[in-house]
């Protein structure tokens, strides 16, 4: 299966290259914010709608004005791509997938996208030279690119910790994994990241909690520095590096866990959680944000589509924890602090999370057996599928 896939590497630009990238980041950010202000004012002041073609034509005029002639100092491709990203942000907003676009800040992560006409790629020497640069970037090739792959898009980014990354988008041939016999139901939790229907529990490393004291100390020192001073910038970098360390370790853990689920199982059943609503919890918000449920399910979803696995997402209102997987009895109420309970019908002693994982697996397999549209990737069972399978719902 031919699939577009991005390979991300750490890169180390020279001081001259870093200056070119800084100008490019600034111009791309300025064009994005300028287009956002242009479209917002046009709608609220004159009730006019501005399209991508209108902003693209206005950008040409903007580059000819004396006050903004400095936009011509960088490649025109990243600024044009910034307009495309801006148009995509508005389409996501109109279609209900995202909130209204916000202005980009120079203190946050920076990125610039280059298409084929704005970079030179040497496949034999594995060198990448961007527009307005005379020497190739120094890239740490942590893993090889597919044989004969040629990048179609290159995205250079800089995070808040000052690290540079380059992402190469290539079209690769992804071979599906051999068919596995495993079927797993996954219950997501806080004490354990995942609990499997087999009874196995994968504990929560709590990466944020491990570095929370170091982070609090670095943030206190940062707030006491004088605004605009070099010492404040040094303190900000220390805070950003701690955040980057937490995010990197969490991402690595979730990638290894999701890859293991994909390799060992043909069908993966998970519960649908509204993480944005759950993080409003007054006492568990920090723990929910630290565990990374949404990122784990996202990784399982795209890896299942790549490698020929089936992902079944159970309805969020399905009572997986309150339903006995032996006799089907559903409790009227089950408090969050109750970790074990006894079924009043069959007297079976249940571990709350293991019982939920077994119910999630049974519900996912039942929906598949009812003839629902099961395909590699995301599957959302319908209420009719539950009724046909005889599975009660609240």
Secondary structure, DSSP 4 states (H G I P E B T S, - for coil): -EEEEEEEEEE---HHHHHHHHHHHHHHHHHHHHHHHHHHHHHHHH-----HHHHHHHHHHHHHSGGGGGGGGS-HHHHHHHHHHHHHHHHHHHTTSS-------TTS-EEEEEEGGGEEEETTTTEEEETT-SS---EE-SSPPPTT---SEEEEEE-TTS-EEEEEEEEEEPPPPPPP--EEEEEE-SSEEEEETTS-EEE---HHHHTHHHHHHHHHHHHHSPTT-HHHHHHHHHHHHHHHHHHHHHHHHHHHHHHHHHHH-SEEEEE---HHHHTT-TTTHHHHHHHTHHHHHHHHHHHHHHHT-EEEEEPTTS-TTTB-TTT--B-S---TT--EEE-TTT--EEEHHHHHHHHHHHHHHHHHHTT----BEEEE--HHHHHHTT----
